[in-house]
Structures are given as structure tokens and as C-alpha cells.
Amino acid sequence: MRLYFVRHGESEANLLHEFSNSGRKHPLTEKGLTQARALAQTLAGLEGPPVEQVYTSPVLRAVQTAQIVAESLGVPLEITEALREWNVGIFEGTDSPTGWELHRQVQEDWFVHRQLDHKMPGGESFLEIRDRFVPFIEKLVRQGRPDQAVVLVSHGGLYGAMLPAILDNVDYALVARLGFPYTCIVVAESSPDGLRCIAWGGFPIH
């Protein structure tokens, strides 16, 4: 089974540098819409099993990206909380420099110090994010077929935290080095030994 982990296109929240992870306030920009249409064309042209389903975070920028992809590919779209960007608690809806510094610190606590229970005030810990994301992916893979592909549209923060948790050959150093730009595609394939990344943003991964 093949999984395409995709980040959404550019949104108004990204330009405003505002935390916008729980509502449907900030749509894609015109640039973001163009990026989403280009993403759909790229996915349509990839070799491999055909895409049969698109899953998306419920956040507006992801939903809009996923709708363009699903309509272009002619496949069903499903919204799931498992793909929502991680909760920043009391800083939701703000552009607070204090919030962004704490956001950076919490991720350092997770990825460097392995303090997985740390969180922003009122937000989610790494452990809580993992508890909603990993079972969803495990179920997809368990129920999937070798001749099937799915697209998952989500967010850079979520993927930066969770892909190293599910992909056997990906670690946080690789994520930090390659990054997760808008509409970046990470390609993974399942095997009896687990999920492995075969390409990240167009670069082969061995």
C-alpha cells in the first residue's frame, strides 16, 4: 500500500503568522489555491497504484487543498480529527511571539530531550497527538491493499512530529534537514516490516 502524506497550500494564517489550528477561519491564499491545483496534477502523474481516497485535517486550509485534490482525481474525501494540526492551547488565534517561542521550546523538549508529556498551556502533548494519529494510520495500513494508494492532507507541525514515529527510516534530523514546505509530498509504502519512506519532497529516501 502506498501513502502520500501531503501538506496543505499557503493560507492566510501562514502569512499572518497566526496560530489557527482549531477553526475554519483562514482560507488558502490565491497562491495556495494555485499550489493545490499543481499538487493535484503532480499526484495524478505519479507512477504506482491509483489513489482511491483522500483524507484531510478538518482545518480549513487543509480541507480546501484536499477538496481540489479529490475533485481532480475523482475520488472520495473524508475529514478526520486524526490529521488535525496539534493544539497550541491558549495561544490559538494569536500571533504572540511568546506563543511561538513556547511552540519552539515544546518541540525541542519532544525531539531533543524526549520529554513527550510537555505541552503548551491548554494544548496537546506529543503523547496525546500520537494517540490520535498512530492508530488511524495503523488501521489504514491494516485494511489497505498492495494495489491501493491514499492521500493524507495535513500540516507541517503534525507531520514533523508524527512521521518519524511511524516511518522506520525517518528521524527528526531528516525532517529538520528536508523540511515540509507547502504541498510537499512524502511517499511511504507498507511492508510486513512496517512503513518506509521512499521519497520526501521529490528526493529518494533509502
C-alpha positions as CSV (number, residue, x, y, z in Angstrom):
1,M,0.0,0.0,0.0
2,R,1.2,3.5,-0.8
3,L,0.5,6.6,1.4
4,Y,1.1,10.1,0.2
5,F,1.5,12.5,3.2
6,V,0.9,16.0,1.9
7,R,1.0,19.4,3.5
8,H,-1.7,22.0,2.6
9,G,-1.1,25.1,0.4
10,E,-0.3,28.5,1.7
11,S,-3.1,30.1,3.8
12,E,-3.9,33.5,5.3
13,A,-2.9,32.1,8.7
14,N,0.6,31.4,7.4
15,L,1.0,34.9,6.1
16,L,-0.3,36.4,9.4
17,H,1.9,34.0,11.4
18,E,-1.2,33.2,13.5
19,F,-2.0,30.0,15.3
20,S,-5.1,28.7,13.5
21,N,-5.4,25.0,14.3
22,S,-8.9,24.6,15.7
23,G,-11.3,26.6,13.5
24,R,-12.2,27.3,9.9
25,K,-11.1,30.9,9.8
26,H,-8.3,31.3,7.4
27,P,-8.7,30.1,3.8
28,L,-6.0,29.4,1.2
29,T,-4.4,32.4,-0.4
30,E,-4.5,32.7,-4.2
31,K,-1.0,31.3,-4.2
32,G,-2.2,28.5,-2.0
33,L,-5.0,27.6,-4.4
34,T,-2.5,27.6,-7.3
35,Q,-0.2,25.3,-5.2
36,A,-3.1,22.9,-4.5
37,R,-4.0,22.7,-8.2
38,A,-0.4,22.0,-9.1
39,L,-0.3,19.3,-6.3
40,A,-3.4,17.6,-7.8
41,Q,-1.6,17.5,-11.2
42,T,1.5,16.1,-9.6
43,L,-0.3,13.3,-7.8
44,A,-2.3,12.4,-10.9
45,G,1.0,12.0,-12.8
46,L,2.8,9.8,-10.3
47,E,3.6,6.2,-11.1
48,G,2.3,3.5,-8.8
49,P,-1.1,2.3,-7.5
50,P,-4.1,4.6,-8.2
51,V,-5.3,6.9,-5.4
52,E,-8.6,5.7,-4.1
53,Q,-9.3,8.0,-1.2
54,V,-8.2,11.4,0.2
55,Y,-8.2,12.1,3.9
56,T,-7.8,15.5,5.4
57,S,-7.5,17.5,8.6
58,P,-10.7,19.5,9.4
59,V,-8.7,22.8,9.4
60,L,-9.9,25.0,6.5
61,R,-6.6,25.3,4.7
62,A,-6.2,21.5,4.6
63,V,-9.9,20.9,3.6
64,Q,-9.6,23.3,0.7
65,T,-6.4,21.7,-0.5
66,A,-7.9,18.2,-0.2
67,Q,-11.1,19.2,-2.0
68,I,-9.1,20.3,-5.0
69,V,-7.1,17.1,-5.0
70,A,-10.1,14.8,-4.5
71,E,-12.1,16.5,-7.2
72,S,-9.2,16.4,-9.7
73,L,-8.5,12.7,-9.0
74,G,-12.2,11.8,-8.9
75,V,-12.0,10.1,-5.5
76,P,-13.9,10.4,-2.2
77,L,-12.8,12.8,0.5
78,E,-13.0,12.1,4.3
79,I,-12.3,14.6,7.1
80,T,-10.7,13.2,10.2
81,E,-9.6,14.6,13.5
82,A,-6.5,12.3,13.4
83,L,-4.9,14.7,10.9
84,R,-5.6,18.0,12.7
85,E,-2.7,20.2,13.4
86,W,-1.6,19.9,17.1
87,N,-3.4,22.0,19.7
88,V,-1.5,25.1,20.9
89,G,-4.0,25.7,23.7
90,I,-4.3,29.3,25.0
91,F,-2.3,30.7,22.1
92,E,-4.8,29.6,19.4
93,G,-6.0,32.6,17.4
94,T,-3.0,34.7,18.3
95,D,0.3,35.7,16.7
96,S,2.0,36.0,20.1
97,P,5.9,36.0,19.9
98,T,5.7,34.3,23.4
99,G,3.5,31.6,21.9
100,W,5.8,31.0,19.0
101,E,8.8,30.8,21.3
102,L,7.0,28.3,23.6
103,H,6.0,26.4,20.4
104,R,9.7,26.1,19.5
105,Q,10.6,25.1,23.1
106,V,7.9,22.4,23.4
107,Q,9.1,20.8,20.1
108,E,12.7,20.9,21.4
109,D,11.5,19.2,24.6
110,W,9.9,16.5,22.4
111,F,12.5,15.9,19.8
112,V,15.8,16.6,21.7
113,H,15.1,15.9,25.3
114,R,12.4,13.2,24.7
115,Q,10.0,14.9,27.3
116,L,7.0,13.7,25.4
117,D,4.4,14.8,28.0
118,H,5.3,18.5,27.7
119,K,2.7,20.8,26.1
120,M,1.7,24.5,25.6
121,P,-0.8,25.6,28.3
122,G,-4.1,24.0,27.4
123,G,-2.6,22.3,24.3
124,E,-1.6,18.8,23.3
125,S,1.4,16.8,24.3
126,F,3.4,14.6,21.9
127,L,1.8,11.5,23.6
128,E,-1.7,12.9,23.1
129,I,-1.1,13.6,19.4
130,R,0.4,10.2,18.9
131,D,-2.7,8.6,20.5
132,R,-4.9,10.0,17.8
133,F,-2.6,9.8,14.8
134,V,-0.9,6.5,15.0
135,P,-4.0,4.2,15.4
136,F,-5.5,5.9,12.4
137,I,-2.5,5.2,10.2
138,E,-2.2,1.7,11.6
139,K,-5.8,1.0,10.7
140,L,-5.4,2.3,7.2
141,V,-2.4,0.1,6.6
142,R,-4.1,-2.9,8.1
143,Q,-7.1,-2.6,5.9
144,G,-5.2,-1.5,2.8
145,R,-4.2,-3.4,-0.3
146,P,-1.0,-3.6,-2.3
147,D,-2.7,-2.1,-5.4
148,Q,-4.1,0.9,-3.5
149,A,-2.9,4.4,-2.6
150,V,-4.3,7.1,-0.4
151,V,-3.6,10.8,0.1
152,L,-3.5,12.4,3.6
153,V,-3.6,16.2,3.7
154,S,-2.4,17.7,7.0
155,H,0.1,20.1,8.5
156,G,3.8,20.7,8.9
157,G,3.8,20.6,12.7
158,L,1.8,17.3,12.9
159,Y,3.9,15.6,10.2
160,G,7.2,16.9,11.7
161,A,6.2,15.2,15.0
162,M,4.5,12.1,13.8
163,L,6.2,10.9,10.6
164,P,9.4,9.8,12.5
165,A,7.1,7.9,14.8
166,I,5.6,5.8,12.0
167,L,8.2,5.6,9.3
168,D,11.0,3.2,10.0
169,N,13.7,5.1,8.1
170,V,12.9,8.7,9.0
171,D,14.1,10.5,12.1
172,Y,13.8,14.1,13.4
173,A,17.2,15.1,11.9
174,L,16.0,14.2,8.4
175,V,12.8,16.2,9.0
176,A,14.7,19.2,10.2
177,R,17.1,18.9,7.2
178,L,14.5,18.5,4.4
179,G,11.6,20.5,6.0
180,F,8.0,20.3,5.0
181,P,7.1,23.2,2.5
182,Y,3.6,23.9,1.2
183,T,2.2,20.9,-0.7
184,C,5.3,18.8,-0.1
185,I,4.6,15.1,-0.8
186,V,6.2,12.4,1.4
187,V,5.7,8.9,-0.2
188,A,5.6,5.9,2.1
189,E,5.0,2.2,1.4
190,S,3.8,-0.5,3.7
191,S,5.5,-3.9,4.1
192,P,5.4,-6.8,6.6
193,D,8.2,-4.9,8.5
194,G,6.3,-1.6,8.7
195,L,6.1,1.7,6.8
196,R,9.1,3.1,5.0
197,C,9.6,6.4,3.3
198,I,10.7,6.1,-0.3
199,A,10.6,9.8,-1.3
200,W,10.5,13.2,0.5
201,G,9.6,16.2,-1.5
202,G,10.9,14.6,-4.7
203,F,14.1,13.3,-3.1
204,P,14.5,9.5,-2.9
205,I,15.0,8.1,0.6
206,H,16.9,4.9,1.2
